């Protein structure tokens, strides 16, 4: 899955954002603010490597990564900001934005892959079960709160399967 999934997801996001069939990746990300929720980390072999964040950062985006585990030093230098946090409590209490510094609460792209899949991360599933929260409720709460962080014209992709075109893909329309 890895890079193939990530490149297909990024292509979908950029096509929606730019209204182009074949967006120019090199120019499309420069200076954009990207939030990757549950990015994964290369420090633990059980978790996935944060390919989406790495690609976006290498193409000039300012990437903010939130994950339960810390990022290796090489990724911390590549990303604009890395945050180690459990998101379940803040999402449950509708305080997800407070995980982020106040000056970093607006994003052009919000991405999460497989965090809320039908078979979510075992740590997330355990936390949800322990707090008597259904996966469906968590997804609704996360989607609403993430949407509040999306800039006008921004795109959110909450991947919920192994297919990059599945899940919640939303574009916030420009306000006049």
FIKOLZA-1660 file (N, C-alpha, C; in steps of 0.1 Angstrom, whole numbers, plus 5000, padded with zeros to 4 digits):
% residues 176
   i   px   py   pz ch aa at
   1 5008 4988 5000  A  X  N
   1 5000 5000 5000  A  X CA
   1 5009 5012 5000  A  X  C
   2 5014 5017 5011  A  X  N
   2 5024 5028 5013  A  X CA
   2 5023 5039 5003  A  X  C
   3 5034 5040 4995  A  X  N
   3 5036 5051 4986  A  X CA
   3 5025 5052 4975  A  X  C
   4 5021 5040 4970  A  X  N
   4 5010 5040 4960  A  X CA
   4 4998 5047 4965  A  X  C
   5 4993 5043 4977  A  X  N
   5 4981 5048 4983  A  X CA
   5 4983 5063 4985  A  X  C
   6 4995 5067 4991  A  X  N
   6 4997 5081 4994  A  X CA
   6 4997 5090 4981  A  X  C
   7 5003 5085 4970  A  X  N
   7 5003 5093 4958  A  X CA
   7 4990 5094 4952  A  X  C
   8 4982 5083 4953  A  X  N
   8 4968 5084 4947  A  X CA
   8 4960 5093 4956  A  X  C
   9 4961 5093 4969  A  X  N
   9 4953 5102 4978  A  X CA
   9 4957 5116 4975  A  X  C
  10 4970 5119 4974  A  X  N
  10 4975 5133 4972  A  X CA
  10 4970 5138 4958  A  X  C
  11 4970 5129 4948  A  X  N
  11 4965 5133 4935  A  X CA
  11 4950 5136 4936  A  X  C
  12 4942 5128 4943  A  X  N
  12 4928 5131 4945  A  X CA
  12 4926 5145 4952  A  X  C
  13 4934 5147 4962  A  X  N
  13 4932 5160 4970  A  X CA
  13 4936 5172 4960  A  X  C
  14 4947 5171 4953  A  X  N
  14 4951 5182 4944  A  X CA
  14 4941 5184 4933  A  X  C
  15 4935 5173 4927  A  X  N
  15 4926 5175 4917  A  X CA
  15 4913 5182 4922  A  X  C
  16 4909 5179 4934  A  X  N
  16 4897 5186 4940  A  X CA
  16 4901 5200 4943  A  X  C
  17 4912 5202 4949  A  X  N
  17 4916 5216 4953  A  X CA
  17 4918 5225 4941  A  X  C
  18 4925 5220 4930  A  X  N
  18 4928 5229 4919  A  X CA
  18 4918 5228 4907  A  X  C
  19 4909 5219 4908  A  X  N
  19 4899 5217 4897  A  X CA
  19 4906 5213 4884  A  X  C
  20 4918 5207 4885  A  X  N
  20 4926 5203 4873  A  X CA
  20 4926 5188 4873  A  X  C
  21 4925 5182 4861  A  X  N
  21 4926 5168 4859  A  X CA
  21 4940 5162 4863  A  X  C
  22 4950 5170 4859  A  X  N
  22 4964 5166 4861  A  X CA
  22 4971 5177 4868  A  X  C
  23 4970 5179 4881  A  X  N
  23 4976 5190 4888  A  X CA
  23 4991 5189 4888  A  X  C
  24 4998 5200 4888  A  X  N
  24 5012 5201 4889  A  X CA
  24 5016 5200 4903  A  X  C
  25 5021 5188 4908  A  X  N
  25 5024 5186 4922  A  X CA
  25 5034 5196 4927  A  X  C
  26 5044 5199 4919  A  X  N
  26 5055 5208 4924  A  X CA
  26 5051 5222 4928  A  X  C
  27 5041 5227 4920  A  X  N
  27 5036 5241 4924  A  X CA
  27 5024 5240 4933  A  X  C
  28 5017 5230 4933  A  X  N
  28 5004 5229 4940  A  X CA
  28 5006 5229 4955  A  X  C
  29 5017 5225 4961  A  X  N
  29 5019 5224 4975  A  X CA
  29 5027 5235 4981  A  X  C
  30 5034 5243 4973  A  X  N
  30 5044 5252 4979  A  X CA
  30 5036 5263 4988  A  X  C
  31 5041 5263 5000  A  X  N
  31 5035 5273 5010  A  X CA
  31 5022 5269 5016  A  X  C
  32 5016 5258 5012  A  X  N
  32 5003 5253 5018  A  X CA
  32 5005 5248 5032  A  X  C
  33 4995 5249 5040  A  X  N
  33 4995 5244 5054  A  X CA
  33 4988 5230 5054  A  X  C
  34 4995 5220 5058  A  X  N
  34 4990 5206 5058  A  X CA
  34 4989 5201 5072  A  X  C
  35 4978 5195 5076  A  X  N
  35 4977 5188 5089  A  X CA
  35 4975 5173 5086  A  X  C
  36 4984 5165 5092  A  X  N
  36 4983 5150 5090  A  X CA
  36 4979 5145 5104  A  X  C
  37 4967 5140 5106  A  X  N
  37 4962 5135 5119  A  X CA
  37 4965 5120 5119  A  X  C
  38 4973 5115 5129  A  X  N
  38 4976 5101 5130  A  X CA
  38 4986 5097 5119  A  X  C
  39 4996 5105 5118  A  X  N
  39 5006 5104 5106  A  X CA
  39 5013 5091 5106  A  X  C
  40 5015 5085 5118  A  X  N
  40 5024 5073 5119  A  X CA
  40 5038 5078 5122  A  X  C
  41 5047 5069 5125  A  X  N
  41 5061 5073 5128  A  X CA
  41 5071 5062 5123  A  X  C
  42 5082 5065 5119  A  X  N
  42 5092 5056 5115  A  X CA
  42 5100 5050 5127  A  X  C
  43 5097 5055 5139  A  X  N
  43 5104 5050 5151  A  X CA
  43 5098 5036 5156  A  X  C
  44 5087 5032 5152  A  X  N
  44 5081 5020 5156  A  X CA
  44 5076 5012 5144  A  X  C
  45 5082 5000 5143  A  X  N
  45 5079 4992 5131  A  X CA
  45 5064 4988 5130  A  X  C
  46 5057 4988 5141  A  X  N
  46 5043 4985 5140  A  X CA
  46 5034 4996 5134  A  X  C
  47 5040 5008 5133  A  X  N
  47 5032 5019 5128  A  X CA
  47 5037 5022 5114  A  X  C
  48 5029 5029 5106  A  X  N
  48 5033 5032 5093  A  X CA
  48 5042 5044 5092  A  X  C
  49 5050 5045 5082  A  X  N
  49 5059 5056 5080  A  X CA
  49 5050 5068 5075  A  X  C
  50 5053 5080 5079  A  X  N
  50 5044 5092 5075  A  X CA
  50 5047 5097 5061  A  X  C
  51 5045 5088 5051  A  X  N
  51 5048 5091 5037  A  X CA
  51 5041 5104 5032  A  X  C
  52 5028 5105 5035  A  X  N
  52 5021 5117 5030  A  X CA
  52 5027 5130 5035  A  X  C
  53 5031 5130 5048  A  X  N
  53 5037 5142 5053  A  X CA
  53 5051 5145 5047  A  X  C
  54 5058 5134 5046  A  X  N
  54 5072 5136 5040  A  X CA
  54 5071 5141 5025  A  X  C
  55 5062 5136 5017  A  X  N
  55 5060 5141 5004  A  X CA
  55 5056 5155 5003  A  X  C
  56 5046 5159 5011  A  X  N
  56 5041 5172 5012  A  X CA
  56 5052 5182 5016  A  X  C
  57 5059 5179 5027  A  X  N
  57 5070 5187 5031  A  X CA
  57 5081 5189 5021  A  X  C
  58 5084 5178 5014  A  X  N
  58 5095 5179 5004  A  X CA
  58 5091 5187 4992  A  X  C
  59 5078 5189 4990  A  X  N
  59 5073 5197 4979  A  X CA
  59 5069 5211 4984  A  X  C
  60 5074 5215 4996  A  X  N
  60 5073 5229 5000  A  X CA
  60 5061 5232 5009  A  X  C
  61 5053 5222 5013  A  X  N
  61 5042 5225 5023  A  X CA
  61 5047 5226 5037  A  X  C
  62 5040 5234 5045  A  X  N
  62 5043 5235 5059  A  X CA
  62 5034 5224 5066  A  X  C
  63 5040 5214 5070  A  X  N
  63 5033 5202 5075  A  X CA
  63 5033 5201 5090  A  X  C
  64 5021 5200 5096  A  X  N
  64 5019 5197 5110  A  X CA
  64 5015 5183 5112  A  X  C
  65 5022 5176 5120  A  X  N
  65 5019 5161 5122  A  X CA
  65 5014 5159 5137  A  X  C
  66 5003 5152 5138  A  X  N
  66 4999 5148 5151  A  X CA
  66 4999 5133 5152  A  X  C
  67 5005 5127 5162  A  X  N
  67 5006 5112 5163  A  X CA
  67 5008 5109 5178  A  X  C
  68 5004 5097 5182  A  X  N
  68 5006 5092 5195  A  X CA
  68 5021 5090 5199  A  X  C
  69 5029 5088 5189  A  X  N
  69 5043 5085 5191  A  X CA
  69 5051 5096 5185  A  X  C
  70 5063 5099 5191  A  X  N
  70 5072 5110 5185  A  X CA
  70 5077 5106 5172  A  X  C
  71 5081 5116 5164  A  X  N
  71 5088 5114 5151  A  X CA
  71 5103 5114 5153  A  X  C
  72 5110 5107 5144  A  X  N
  72 5124 5107 5145  A  X CA
  72 5130 5121 5142  A  X  C
  73 5142 5123 5146  A  X  N
  73 5148 5136 5144  A  X CA
  73 5147 5141 5130  A  X  C
  74 5150 5132 5120  A  X  N
  74 5150 5136 5106  A  X CA
  74 5137 5141 5102  A  X  C
  75 5126 5135 5106  A  X  N
  75 5112 5140 5103  A  X CA
  75 5109 5153 5111  A  X  C
  76 5113 5154 5123  A  X  N
  76 5111 5166 5130  A  X CA
  76 5117 5178 5123  A  X  C
  77 5128 5176 5117  A  X  N
  77 5135 5187 5110  A  X CA
  77 5127 5190 5097  A  X  C
  78 5121 5180 5091  A  X  N
  78 5114 5182 5078  A  X CA
  78 5101 5189 5080  A  X  C
  79 5094 5185 5091  A  X  N
  79 5080 5190 5093  A  X CA
  79 5081 5204 5100  A  X  C
  80 5071 5212 5098  A  X  N
  80 5069 5225 5104  A  X CA
  80 5067 5223 5119  A  X  C
  81 5059 5213 5123  A  X  N
  81 5056 5211 5137  A  X CA
  81 5052 5197 5139  A  X  C
  82 5057 5191 5149  A  X  N
  82 5052 5177 5153  A  X CA
  82 5046 5178 5167  A  X  C
  83 5035 5171 5168  A  X  N
  83 5028 5171 5181  A  X CA
  83 5025 5157 5185  A  X  C
  84 5030 5153 5197  A  X  N
  84 5027 5140 5203  A  X CA
  84 5015 5141 5212  A  X  C
  85 5004 5135 5208  A  X  N
  85 4991 5137 5216  A  X CA
  85 4982 5125 5213  A  X  C
  86 4974 5122 5223  A  X  N
  86 4962 5113 5221  A  X CA
  86 4951 5122 5217  A  X  C
  87 4944 5120 5206  A  X  N
  87 4934 5129 5201  A  X CA
  87 4920 5125 5206  A  X  C
  88 4918 5113 5212  A  X  N
  88 4905 5109 5216  A  X CA
  88 4898 5118 5226  A  X  C
  89 4905 5121 5237  A  X  N
  89 4899 5130 5247  A  X CA
  89 4895 5144 5241  A  X  C
  90 4905 5150 5234  A  X  N
  90 4901 5163 5229  A  X CA
  90 4890 5163 5218  A  X  C
  91 4889 5152 5210  A  X  N
  91 4878 5151 5200  A  X CA
  91 4865 5148 5208  A  X  C
  92 4865 5140 5218  A  X  N
  92 4853 5137 5226  A  X CA
  92 4848 5149 5233  A  X  C
  93 4856 5158 5237  A  X  N
  93 4852 5170 5244  A  X CA
  93 4851 5182 5235  A  X  C
  94 4852 5180 5222  A  X  N
  94 4851 5190 5212  A  X CA
  94 4862 5201 5214  A  X  C
  95 4874 5197 5218  A  X  N
  95 4885 5206 5220  A  X CA
  95 4897 5202 5212  A  X  C
  96 4895 5196 5200  A  X  N
  96 4905 5191 5192  A  X CA
  96 4915 5202 5188  A  X  C
  97 4909 5214 5184  A  X  N
  97 4918 5225 5180  A  X CA
  97 4928 5229 5190  A  X  C
  98 4925 5227 5203  A  X  N
  98 4934 5231 5214  A  X CA
  98 4947 5223 5214  A  X  C
  99 4947 5212 5207  A  X  N
  99 4960 5204 5206  A  X CA
  99 4970 5213 5199  A  X  C
 100 4965 5221 5190  A  X  N
 100 4974 5229 5181  A  X CA
 100 4977 5243 5187  A  X  C
 101 4989 5248 5184  A  X  N
 101 4991 5262 5188  A  X CA
 101 4981 5271 5181  A  X  C
 102 4977 5282 5188  A  X  N
 102 4967 5291 5182  A  X CA
 102 4970 5296 5168  A  X  C
 103 4983 5299 5166  A  X  N
 103 4987 5304 5153  A  X CA
 103 4987 5293 5142  A  X  C
 104 4985 5281 5146  A  X  N
 104 4985 5270 5136  A  X CA
 104 4972 5262 5136  A  X  C
 105 4961 5270 5134  A  X  N
 105 4948 5263 5135  A  X CA
 105 4940 5265 5122  A  X  C
 106 4947 5268 5111  A  X  N
 106 4940 5268 5098  A  X CA
 106 4949 5261 5088  A  X  C
 107 4942 5252 5080  A  X  N
 107 4950 5244 5071  A  X CA
 107 4943 5243 5057  A  X  C
 108 4952 5242 5047  A  X  N
 108 4947 5241 5033  A  X CA
 108 4944 5227 5030  A  X  C
 109 4951 5217 5036  A  X  N
 109 4949 5203 5034  A  X CA
 109 4949 5196 5048  A  X  C
 110 4938 5189 5051  A  X  N
 110 4938 5180 5063  A  X CA
 110 4937 5166 5058  A  X  C
 111 4946 5158 5063  A  X  N
 111 4947 5144 5059  A  X CA
 111 4948 5134 5070  A  X  C
 112 4941 5123 5069  A  X  N
 112 4943 5112 5079  A  X CA
 112 4940 5099 5071  A  X  C
 113 4949 5090 5072  A  X  N
 113 4947 5077 5065  A  X CA
 113 4946 5066 5074  A  X  C
 114 4935 5059 5073  A  X  N
 114 4933 5046 5081  A  X CA
 114 4932 5048 5096  A  X  C
 115 4933 5060 5101  A  X  N
 115 4931 5062 5115  A  X CA
 115 4917 5058 5119  A  X  C
 116 4907 5061 5111  A  X  N
 116 4893 5058 5114  A  X CA
 116 4888 5047 5104  A  X  C
 117 4897 5038 5100  A  X  N
 117 4893 5028 5091  A  X CA
 117 4883 5018 5098  A  X  C
 118 4876 5009 5090  A  X  N
 118 4868 4999 5096  A  X CA
 118 4876 4991 5107  A  X  C
 119 4889 4989 5105  A  X  N
 119 4897 4982 5114  A  X CA
 119 4907 4993 5119  A  X  C
 120 4903 5002 5128  A  X  N
 120 4912 5013 5132  A  X CA
 120 4925 5008 5139  A  X  C
 121 4934 5017 5141  A  X  N
 121 4946 5014 5149  A  X CA
 121 4942 5008 5162  A  X  C
 122 4949 4997 5166  A  X  N
 122 4945 4990 5178  A  X CA
 122 4945 4999 5190  A  X  C
 123 4954 5008 5191  A  X  N
 123 4955 5017 5203  A  X CA
 123 4943 5026 5203  A  X  C
 124 4939 5031 5191  A  X  N
 124 4927 5040 5190  A  X CA
 124 4915 5032 5194  A  X  C
 125 4914 5020 5189  A  X  N
 125 4902 5012 5192  A  X CA
 125 4901 5009 5207  A  X  C
 126 4912 5006 5213  A  X  N
 126 4912 5003 5228  A  X CA
 126 4908 5015 5236  A  X  C
 127 4913 5027 5232  A  X  N
 127 4909 5039 5239  A  X CA
 127 4895 5042 5237  A  X  C
 128 4889 5040 5225  A  X  N
 128 4875 5043 5222  A  X CA
 128 4867 5033 5231  A  X  C
 129 4870 5021 5231  A  X  N
 129 4863 5011 5239  A  X CA
 129 4863 5014 5253  A  X  C
 130 4875 5017 5259  A  X  N
 130 4876 5021 5273  A  X CA
 130 4868 5033 5277  A  X  C
 131 4866 5042 5267  A  X  N
 131 4858 5054 5270  A  X CA
 131 4844 5053 5266  A  X  C
 132 4840 5041 5262  A  X  N
 132 4826 5038 5257  A  X CA
 132 4822 5048 5245  A  X  C
 133 4831 5049 5236  A  X  N
 133 4828 5058 5224  A  X CA
 133 4828 5049 5212  A  X  C
 134 4817 5050 5204  A  X  N
 134 4816 5042 5192  A  X CA
 134 4825 5048 5181  A  X  C
 135 4831 5040 5172  A  X  N
 135 4839 5045 5161  A  X CA
 135 4831 5055 5153  A  X  C
 136 4818 5052 5151  A  X  N
 136 4810 5061 5142  A  X CA
 136 4809 5075 5148  A  X  C
 137 4806 5076 5162  A  X  N
 137 4806 5089 5168  A  X CA
 137 4819 5096 5167  A  X  C
 138 4830 5089 5169  A  X  N
 138 4843 5095 5169  A  X CA
 138 4846 5101 5155  A  X  C
 139 4842 5093 5145  A  X  N
 139 4844 5098 5131  A  X CA
 139 4836 5111 5128  A  X  C
 140 4824 5111 5133  A  X  N
 140 4815 5123 5131  A  X CA
 140 4821 5135 5138  A  X  C
 141 4826 5133 5151  A  X  N
 141 4831 5144 5159  A  X CA
 141 4844 5149 5152  A  X  C
 142 4853 5139 5148  A  X  N
 142 4866 5143 5142  A  X CA
 142 4864 5151 5129  A  X  C
 143 4855 5146 5121  A  X  N
 143 4852 5153 5108  A  X CA
 143 4847 5167 5110  A  X  C
 144 4838 5169 5120  A  X  N
 144 4833 5183 5122  A  X CA
 144 4843 5192 5127  A  X  C
 145 4851 5187 5137  A  X  N
 145 4862 5196 5143  A  X CA
 145 4873 5198 5133  A  X  C
 146 4877 5188 5125  A  X  N
 146 4887 5191 5115  A  X CA
 146 4882 5201 5104  A  X  C
 147 4869 5200 5101  A  X  N
 147 4864 5209 5091  A  X CA
 147 4865 5223 5096  A  X  C
 148 4863 5225 5109  A  X  N
 148 4864 5239 5114  A  X CA
 148 4879 5245 5113  A  X  C
 149 4888 5236 5110  A  X  N
 149 4902 5240 5109  A  X CA
 149 4906 5242 5094  A  X  C
 150 4897 5239 5085  A  X  N
 150 4900 5240 5071  A  X CA
 150 4898 5254 5065  A  X  C
 151 4908 5258 5058  A  X  N
 151 4907 5272 5052  A  X CA
 151 4897 5271 5040  A  X  C
 152 4893 5283 5036  A  X  N
 152 4884 5284 5024  A  X CA
 152 4892 5278 5012  A  X  C
 153 4885 5270 5004  A  X  N
 153 4891 5263 4993  A  X CA
 153 4900 5251 4997  A  X  C
 154 4901 5248 5010  A  X  N
 154 4909 5237 5015  A  X CA
 154 4902 5224 5013  A  X  C
 155 4910 5213 5013  A  X  N
 155 4904 5200 5011  A  X CA
 155 4908 5191 5023  A  X  C
 156 4898 5183 5027  A  X  N
 156 4900 5173 5038  A  X CA
 156 4898 5159 5033  A  X  C
 157 4908 5150 5036  A  X  N
 157 4906 5136 5032  A  X CA
 157 4908 5128 5045  A  X  C
 158 4897 5122 5049  A  X  N
 158 4898 5112 5060  A  X CA
 158 4896 5099 5054  A  X  C
 159 4907 5092 5051  A  X  N
 159 4907 5079 5045  A  X CA
 159 4902 5069 5054  A  X  C
 160 4892 5061 5050  A  X  N
 160 4886 5051 5059  A  X CA
 160 4888 5037 5054  A  X  C
 161 4895 5034 5043  A  X  N
 161 4898 5021 5038  A  X CA
 161 4912 5021 5032  A  X  C
 162 4915 5010 5026  A  X  N
 162 4928 5009 5019  A  X CA
 162 4927 5016 5005  A  X  C
 163 4915 5021 5001  A  X  N
 163 4914 5028 4988  A  X CA
 163 4915 5043 4990  A  X  C
 164 4924 5049 4983  A  X  N
 164 4926 5064 4985  A  X CA
 164 4914 5072 4980  A  X  C
 165 4905 5066 4972  A  X  N
 165 4894 5074 4968  A  X CA
 165 4882 5072 4977  A  X  C
 166 4883 5064 4987  A  X  N
 166 4872 5062 4996  A  X CA
 166 4874 5070 5009  A  X  C
 167 4863 5071 5017  A  X  N
 167 4864 5079 5029  A  X CA
 167 4858 5093 5026  A  X  C
 168 4860 5102 5035  A  X  N
 168 4854 5115 5035  A  X CA
 168 4864 5125 5028  A  X  C
 169 4860 5130 5016  A  X  N
 169 4868 5140 5009  A  X CA
 169 4859 5152 5008  A  X  C
 170 4863 5163 5014  A  X  N
 170 4855 5175 5014  A  X CA
 170 4863 5187 5010  A  X  C
 171 4857 5196 5002  A  X  N
 171 4863 5208 4999  A  X CA
 171 4855 5219 5005  A  X  C
 172 4862 5228 5012  A  X  N
 172 4855 5240 5018  A  X CA
 172 4854 5250 5007  A  X  C
 173 4842 5255 5004  A  X  N
 173 4841 5265 4993  A  X CA
 173 4846 5278 4998  A  X  C
 174 4850 5286 4988  A  X  N
 174 4855 5300 4991  A  X CA
 174 4843 5308 4996  A  X  C
 175 4845 5316 5006  A  X  N
 175 4835 5326 5010  A  X CA
 175 4838 5339 5004  A  X  C
 176 4828 5347 5001  A  X  N
 176 4830 5360 4994  A  X CA
 176 4830 5371 5004  A  X  C
% end
